[in-house]
């Protein structure tokens, strides 16, 4: 539901869904899981679009170490995350 709301531009609704999904993902896969990182990234995008820039930055800061650990420093998504920050 979070991804659908994101693509529909319903950023607040998407953020609510991601907020519900995140603790489940962390409990089942651990904090360093790629899906957790993707969820943090999507939450950052939603916050950015809602003009919650401090919250967006906080999410991107949580995304970055997960991406680096799973894909390496030279990965395109790592660069995109630095850009978003």
N, C-alpha and C positions, 0 to 999 in steps of 0.2 A: 504494500500500500504506500510505503514511503516513496518508492521510485516512481510509481504512477502519479502521486501528488506532485512530486518534484517536476516531472515532465509536463504536468498540467499547469505549472506555475503556482501551485498552492503550497507555498514554502512553509507557512506556519503548520499546516496539516501534515506535511511531509516531516517536519522537524518533530512533531508529536509522535509520529509512527517510528521514526528512527530512535527517539528517546525510549520507546517501549521495547524495541528490538535490541538495543545495545546491551543491556544487562543480560539478556538471554544469550546473545552471541558470546559475550565475555564468559559467562558461566559454562557454556558448552564447548567453547573453542580456546579460551584463554585470551588475555589482553593483547598478545602479540600476533594474533591471527589476521590474515589478510582481509577477511570479511569485516573484522572490527575496524581495521584501518579504512576500508572503503566507506563504512558507515560514518566514521568520524569525518572523512572527507566530504561526504554528502551533507552532513550536518553543518560543516563549515560553509559549504556553498549556499545552503538555505539561510544561514545566519547572515552571510554576506548580502544576499538579495533582500533580506529584511532590514538592512542597514545596522545590524548588530555586529559591528566590525571587531570588537574585542572578543566576543564569543566565537566569531569565525576564526580569528587568529588562534584562539585556544584549541579549537578543533583541529586546525591544520598542524599545530604543534604536536598534537597527539598522533596525527596521521603519519608525520614524517619519519619517526624512528621505526615504525612498523614497515613502511615502504622500503626503507634502507635495509632493514633486516631481511625482508623477503625477496627484494629484487636487486639490491646493491645500489651504491651511491650514484652510478652512472645511468640509472633507469630514467626513461622519459617522464614517468609519473612523479619521480622525485623532483625533477626539474619543474614540472607543472606546479607541484605543491610549493616549492620555493617561490615561484612566480605568484601564486595566489596569496602567499603570506605578505 
